[in-house]
Amino acid sequence: MAARTKIFIPGKGEFTLTEADHVASGGEGAVYVKKGYAIKLFFDPAKAQQHGMESKISQLSAIQHPFIVAPLGPVYDQAQTFIGYYMPMAKGEPLVKTFTNSWRDANRFEDTQAVELVGNMRDAVRAAHSLGALLVDGNEMNYLAEGVQPRIIDVDSWQIGKHKATALMPSIRDYHTPTFNQGSDWFGWGVVSFQVLTGIHPFKGTHPDFKKADLVGRMQANASVFDPKVKLNSAVRDLNRIPGALKDWYRDVFEKGVRTAPPASFVATVSATAPRTTRVVQSASGSVRHEKLVSLPGRIRHVSGAGVAFYDGAAGMEAFDLQRRARIVGLDDQKIAALFSNQACLVRHGLSHVFLARAGDQITGELLCVAGDPLPAVTALPPLALAANRLVVIDGRPFALNPGTEQGLIELAVDTLGPRVIATVKAVWPVPVQSTRFYDGVAIMDCLGKPFLVVPEGNAVHINRCPALASYRPISAFARRAGFVLVEALSTRDGQMYRLELRLNGVQYDIAREDVIDSPGMSTAINAKGILVAVFDDGEVTVANTLGAGQRVVPDGSVTKDMALFALPDGVAYFRDDTVYRLSLA
């Protein structure tokens, strides 16, 4: 696309798109956001026209359902040539986030919400079928979740009327059905919805008769997780928590090849706050030590990079400073919810913390102390005039995100000026945040289809190409320095989930290691010496040098994948239930 492209939408008028409006690029086109609409422009409009896309868009625009992000109408260039279509701007989180325990815990997304979300996904597929359409490629990356409401995207790839679908992710393909039909759609829905409920693909886990990467073989043999020979890691949620009627349907579909619609109704069968069970795979070998640091009066939901534990308190979530061993005063449930929705951020400032929040075109702030400090519990900061739609913290550095410009990554600083604490703009970085996804210590930028990694380190922000990511759909990522990045991603080649170790090689990132994984969700931390400590599977700790080569695996049965690792100034720790432990190697 040129720096500025003018388009015309019948009944809406003329729009001018810039690179700052770009959101993402896929195989056939690029998506932009403008004036409340999402606009998809085809890379090859002539080919799209040849394949009847204008007619298909007209048919799909008749679909009206709150859970389906269907096209609203065509888009033309100044010569009145069909070049794409527009649709409502969908809100929500990528559905794959609901697969992970870390996101679910932090957002208090429990079994009851997961079951309601899955039921709404079922209703959306029903609605498509009632209108004569097939999703065909309803894979996990083609859903968003806004609370318990799904949003199905990429609707232009559906099959409707004479317009046949061709693309299909191997991870949801029905290898027992030669053509696309409602039964194969329900099989794909089953695969995706099962992951929402359990955190794992129904044909994953360790099976003694199949190699780990043989997903297709497992699917062809109906060798699902219900096979008693399959071993599941501790992060997988208990299959017995699936509502009974739905669990029976999953068994019939995955083990017996039944192809019917799922039950018309089902409800959660356990308490919304019931704790997850932990599977112990073997006895401890003594290679790993677990030292109890602190127990809190409620279930720990998340620990931030600033060493703050968020836990269930009497009146909602509360915050506890693990370094000072005291509760943070003034950080209530409402403010913590704003932190997790990126409408606010929390940064350490000396012995205290500063809570920054969006308020219109201003950033407001409060200095928060811990219980027992002689200072006032809450001290307001002067407001900072700044337009932003989100606030994030990357490796301890606060950033405001402005989607209206290509210089959209605005670094903030919290300083002491005489008796006052103030927030100021420290630097502006050339990152179009509309097309950038932010993860743990790293962001991934889609620069008109070309992936870049954005990693703050020291006083700089490093922006480097990563062409190898072009064939992956990122799910999560982790970094603490620019030279070493871990990414979990879905491969568009084989539909498998991979954990990628990316190393900076000159000016670009290359894949140094690629491992097939059962399910997303990394438990990782990097200590002050640049050593990565990770639990990628039950019974083993992975230790790697992020500053150079070298990796070893330390076996110990006391280690399980559901341990949530994080770094403290004096080492690596993890939390489970209401307790924080220090983890060290013997």
Disulfide bonds with the S-S distance in Angstrom:
none
